[in-house]
Amino acid sequence: MSDKGKKMRVVREAILEFLSDVQVTFAGADLVRYVKTRVFQETGRGIYDDTILRELRRFREQGKIGYVCIDFPHSMYKITHRGI
């Protein structure tokens, strides 16, 4: 598997793992920090915030997770449904 493919697999796994541990609300910064740490630990490389948020949007479009922004200035989100 290519380096990019491995990194994206780790990103997807980390997002799903983070969201499965969340009760109802989560901060976008906590998600990004968790995923970045996990990617660096497993691949030794960094990743952009936009890439993480793009994958999160992809999960929403696929129906794997539903969320709404409840506090835009503080980047707080509420999970509406889980299809994971």
C-alpha positions as a printed Julia matrix, in Angstrom:
84×3 Matrix{Float64}:
   0.0    0.0    0.0
   1.31   3.44  -0.85
   2.25   5.91   1.86
  -0.73   8.12   0.99
  -3.1    5.16   1.03
  -1.87   4.08   4.44
  -2.2    7.61   5.79
  -5.79   7.96   4.55
  -6.7    4.56   6.03
  -5.34   5.73   9.4
  -7.3    9.0    9.07
 -10.57   7.16   8.43
  -9.99   4.7   11.27
  -9.06   7.49  13.69
 -12.16   9.55  12.83
 -14.47   6.57  13.33
 -12.71   5.64  16.57
 -13.0    9.2   17.9
 -16.68   9.44  16.99
 -17.51   6.07  18.53
 -16.1    7.3   21.87
 -18.02  10.61  21.78
 -21.27  10.78  23.75
 -23.27  13.53  22.01
 -21.19  16.66  21.43
 -17.61  17.15  20.34
 -15.25  19.97  19.51
 -13.77  20.08  16.02
 -10.37  20.94  17.51
 -10.42  17.78  19.65
 -11.18  15.64  16.59
  -8.39  17.24  14.55
  -5.88  16.92  17.41
  -6.77  13.25  17.96
  -6.5   12.33  14.28
  -3.25  14.28  13.74
  -1.64  12.57  16.74
  -2.74   9.13  15.58
  -1.53   9.7   12.0
   1.86  10.93  13.2
   2.26   7.97  15.58
   1.46   5.4   12.91
   3.07   6.95   9.82
   5.57   9.48  11.13
   4.05  12.1    8.84
   1.75  15.07   9.31
  -1.62  15.78   7.76
  -3.58  18.95   6.99
  -6.7   19.88   8.98
  -8.65  20.25   5.73
  -7.97  16.62   4.84
  -9.4   15.45   8.16
 -12.49  17.64   7.83
 -12.99  16.52   4.21
 -13.06  12.88   5.34
 -15.53  13.78   8.11
 -17.82  15.41   5.5
 -17.48  12.3    3.33
 -18.71  10.14   6.21
 -21.7   12.47   6.61
 -22.5   12.28   2.88
 -22.31   8.47   3.01
 -24.71   8.4    5.98
 -22.19   6.9    8.38
 -22.54   9.83  10.77
 -24.88  12.77  11.14
 -23.88  15.96  12.91
 -24.85  19.61  13.15
 -22.87  22.63  14.26
 -24.27  23.93  17.57
 -21.66  26.62  18.32
 -19.92  27.97  15.24
 -17.36  30.29  16.96
 -16.16  27.42  19.19
 -16.51  24.72  16.53
 -18.82  22.54  18.65
 -20.82  19.79  16.96
 -23.7   17.56  18.03
 -24.11  14.03  16.69
 -27.61  13.46  15.33
 -27.26   9.84  14.23
 -24.66   7.12  13.85
 -24.69   4.64  11.03
 -21.28   3.24  11.91
